Amino acid sequence: MIDHLVFATSDLERTVMALALRLGVRSVAGGQHVGFGTRNELVALGGGTYLEIVGPDLEQPRPVVPRPFGIDELTGEALVAWCARPDDELEAVVSAAEATGHRPGPISAMSRQRPDGTLLTWRLTLPQPQAPLGSVAPFLIDWGPSTHPTMSLPMPAVALERLVLGTPDPNQLSRLLAVVGHDERVEIETAAAISITAHLTTQVGTLRL
């Protein structure tokens, strides 16, 4: 159910180099998000899940609209969002999520080209950071006929052990995740403020993002 984690940064090259030391493995170039002013690098986390490191793409002109994930406001880096890959059709899951009181937003079509020229296409709901559940609510994705990004990544040397979601409203989040799908790595904690923490096992030790 966890498709990927979004680690956003104001300086992609700096963060990629720093994470390589912390993870004990170098990320792989993902590609440009044309028109959004961003590009990404990926690290496999096992279980069909990956870490997306995303930041400004200096080869693109500054976009007219703000870059996604609040990148323009960042002065450093942060785990800002997570994406779920439901088993059911995206439209059905969106409707079921709305019935719990959460609005995932409209479904949009997107694409990017990998460095090897392969075109990836997908449909997703955009993150809703201003919604009551904020960033602990996953945005949703359907890769359709495209090959999942993890299939082109090296065998994972990093494993996602737990994704801990802190929220003042654990019951609402539980209702939402019940319709999105089950993943034993997801843990919900009651907290005064919304937070996302990934617990990773690496070749150089454990790491929290």
Secondary structure, 3 states (H helix, E strand, C coil): CEEEEEEEECCHHHHHHHHHHHHCCCCEEEEEECCCCEEEEEEEEECCEEEEEEEECCCCCCCCCCCHHHHHHCCCEEEEEEEECCCCCHHHHHHHHHHCCCCCCCEEEEEEECCCCCEEEEEEECCCCCCCCHHHCCEEEECCCCCCHHHHCCCCCCEEEEEEEEECCHHHHHHHHHHHCCCCCEEEEECCCCEEEEEEEECCEEEEC
